[in-house]
Amino acid sequence: MEYHNPVLLHQSIDGLDIKPDGVYVDVTFGGGGHSREILNRLGPNGKLFAFDQDEDALANAIDDSRFVLINENFRFIKRFLRFYGAKEVDGILGDLGVSSHQFDVPERGFSTRFDADLDMRMSQKNELSAYKVVNEYDDANLRRVFYDYGELKNAPALSRTIIEAREQQPIKTTDDLKEILAKYLPERVRNKVLAQIYQAIRIEVNQEMDVLKEFLEQSLEILKPEGRLSIISYHSLEDRLVKRFMKNGMFEGEPEKDFFGNFSVPFKTVGKLIIPNDAEIKINNRARSAKLRIAEKK
């Protein structure tokens, strides 16, 4: 199993400001590239917990007494850290989205390049699959998925076309779906629109926006004062949530003012938005849309 180079490796770990005897969490272990760099910077008394819900990632577990790999969704970060006796941590790293490995395994159904069963589950334990979304969701829910998560203005037409097609026979594979939606995929924008359609279904299957919100809220409880949050996102939906939460500790609305009329916010942002340079994008195409934001708990 091939896992590509970790994105923004040194910048994201630098952002954690590693203390040698600190406790850190990598909530998206994948191939383990970020975790290995954290361990390189930890002393003998440091500790690293890593999360990954994908069973494939377990093959990359690191043989190190300072390291614990937890095969669970990071929406449960607080529960599992407490199980291991870690109530507070010094830093949390998240490299969001689908791993390169998941894109490159055809049968997972994540990539627009391959024909595969409609799956798109990051964890095989999930009951909801792309097949269920495409074949069982009603019109209102399909529209919501395509509009909210794919930002597709023709969501009603996409939904209607899918529902008419599945009344004839089930839509089983990614090629079936492409064929049904072919009239909405003109050659000049085919790849872009397909990516938006796949993204929308994948986010729904894996509840990615809900997971991200739950994780960010828990991170605020888990981080020690001056603890760091270092998050890499890959599309505007994720980045907006991360940016807003780091700015004011909320996903919508405005924070309350204190007695002196100042906004009371839980984080201070560290540095500016970081994006990969051309050299990194050339080595790892997945990096092209990456955005790194870093914040410190007050």
N, C-alpha and C positions, 0 to 999 in steps of 0.2 A: 504494500500500500504506500503510495507516494503522497507525501504532504509537502507542499511548496514552501518556499522561504517565508518566514513570518513577516508581516507587513509592519513598517515603521518600528522595527525591533528596538533599536537603541533609543530612539526618541521616546517611545512609550514607557520603557523601563527607566530611563533617566527621569521621566516625569513622576515616577513613584518615589524618588529621592530615598533609595533603599538604605535602611539602617541595618547593620550587620546582624544584630540580634532581634530584628523585627519579625512580625507575623504578617504574611501577605497572602493574597488570593488571586489566582488566575481563573476567571470564571468561564473561559473558553479555551480549554487545553489543546484540543486538536492534535497537531503533530508534536506539540511540546516545545516549540522553539522559544516562545516567550518565557515559559516556565524554566527552561534550562538557563536562560540569561539571568533570571531572577536568582536562581540557585547559585550561579557563578558569583553573584554580588553579596550573597548572604554568608555570615560567619557560621561556625559550628553550632551555635545556639539559636540560629534563625529557624523559621518554619514557613513552609509554603503549602497551602491547600489549593487544589485545582479541581474544577468541575468540568464535566463533559457528559451530556446525555447520550451521545452517540457511542454505541458499543464498539465500533471500529477503533475509536480513540484509545481504548484500553490497551491495545497492542503497543502503544507508545509510552506506557507508564515508565517512570524514571526510578531506577533502583538507588534510592537515597533516603537515609533515615530521617531527613528533614522534610520529606515530601509525602503528601497524602493525595491520592487521586480519587475523587468521588464521582461515581457514575450516575449523576442526577442533573436535572435541569437547574440552572442557576437561579430560578425563581424561588428555590428553596434554600438559598444561601444561609439565611439566619438559622434555620432549623438544624441544618447539618453541621454548621460551625459549632453550634452549642453542643451538639452530640459529641463532637471531638474536643470539647472544653475550651473553645476559642470564642469568647464573648465579644472581644474587641480586636481589631486588626489595624496595622499601620498603613496598609495600602491595598487597593483592589484594581486589577487590570481586566478590561473586557475588550475583546476583538470580535465585534458583532458580526452577524450574518452567517452565510453558508461558507464552510471551509472549502479550500481548493480541492481537497480529497472528495468531498461530497459532490461537487460539480463534476469531477472526473470519473466517477463510477456510474456508468450508464444506467444501470438498473435502479438507481435511487430516484431517477426522474427529475432531477433538479436542472439539468442542462438542456438548453434549446438545441444542442448539437446532435443529440441521440434520440432514437425512438426507445421508449420504455413504458412500463406500466405507470399509470397515474398514481404516484406515491408521494414523494416530496416530504416524507417524515424525517425529521432530524433524529428522532428516537423511534426505533421499531416498536416500542411499548405504547406509543400513541395510538388511540383508536381512530382518530380522525385522519383521513388521508385525502390526497388530491382527488382520488376517485369519488369519494363521498361528497366532497364539495361540488364537483362538476355534475355528478349524477343525482344528488339528493337535495341540494339547496334549492329553495323556492326563488322566484324572480326577485323579490325584495332583497334577499340576502346575497344573491349573486351580484346584483347591482352594487350593493354596499361594498362587497369585496373588491370588485374591479374599480370602483370610484375612489374608495378610501385608501386602498393599499397599492393600487396600480396607477392612480391618478389619471384614469382613462375617461375622457369625456364622453365616449360612445358606449359607456357601461350598459345602458339599457338595451342597445342593439346587440351587444355581445351576449348578454344574458338571454335575450329572446331567442337568438340563434341557437345557443346551446340547448335550451329547453325544447325547442322544436326538433332538434336532431336526436336528443336522447329519448324522445317519445317513440322514435322508430326503432332504436336499439341503443344499448348502453355505450357510453364513450369510455373505452378501456385504456387507450394508450395516448402518449403525447402526440404521436403522429395523427391519431384520430382527431384530437383536439385541433391541431394545426389545419387539418383538411377542412374541418367544419367551419373554422374561422378564417379561411383563406381569403375571402373577399375583403377582410379588414386588414390584410397584410400585404399592401403594395410593396413591390421590390425595394423601392428607395428607403422605406422606413420599416421593412420587415423585421429586422433584428431588434430594433428599438422597441417596437410594439410587442413583439413576442416576449422580450425581456420584462416588459411591464406586466403582461398577462401572467407569466410564470411567477414573477415577484408577488403579485397580488394573491395568487392561490397559495403560494408557499407561506406567506406571512399569516394567512388565515389558518392553514393546517397546523402551524407551529405556535400560533397565538403570540407571535413575536412582539407585537406592540404591548400587549398586556404583560408579558414576561419582562420586558424591558422596564416598564413602569414599576412593577413589583420589586424588581431587583434594585433600581435606583432608590426607591423609598427605603428599602432595607439597608442599603449601603450607608445611608445617613445615620442609621441606628448603630451599625457595626463599627464604623470608622472611629478611631480615637481622635481627639482634638489634634489638629495638624496632620491627620492622616490624609493620604492622597487617593484620588480617583482618576484613573487614566483610561479613557474610552476611545476606541477606534470604531467609527461607523462608516457605512458604505452607501447609504441613500438618504435622501432628504428627510424622510419620515423619522428615521432613527436619530439623525443629527439634530433635528428640531427639538425632539424630546430631551436629548442629552444637553444641548445648549441651554434650553430653558430651565431645566432642573439645576444645572450648575450655576446659572445666573441668580435664581431666586428660590430654589428648593420646591418649586411647584411646576405643574404641567400646564395649568391655565389660571387666569386671574392674576392678581398682583399681590405681593406680600404686604403684610401689615406694617405700619410705621410704629417706631418706638416712641417713648415719651418726648424725645427731642425732635421728632418728625423725620427721623432717618428710617429707611427701610431695614428691617431685620431679616437678614438672609443667612443661611447656614454655611454656605461655601464662599470662598474667594477663588476666582479663576487664576490659573497660573500660566503666564505667558499668553501667546496668541494661538489661534488655530494653526495646526501643523498639517501640511500635506506632503506627500512623497515628491522627491525630485525626479527629473526625467530618467536618471540612471536607474533608480529603483523600479520605476514603471517599466523600463525596458527589460529588466531581469524578471519582474513579476507583474504580469498584466493586471492581476487582481487588485494591485495597489492603486490603479488609476483613479478610482473614485473614493479612496480612503480619506477620512478626516479624523485627526486626533485632537481631542480636547482634554485638558487636565484641570482639576480643581482640588483645593485643599479645604478640609473641614475646619471651620473656625473654632 
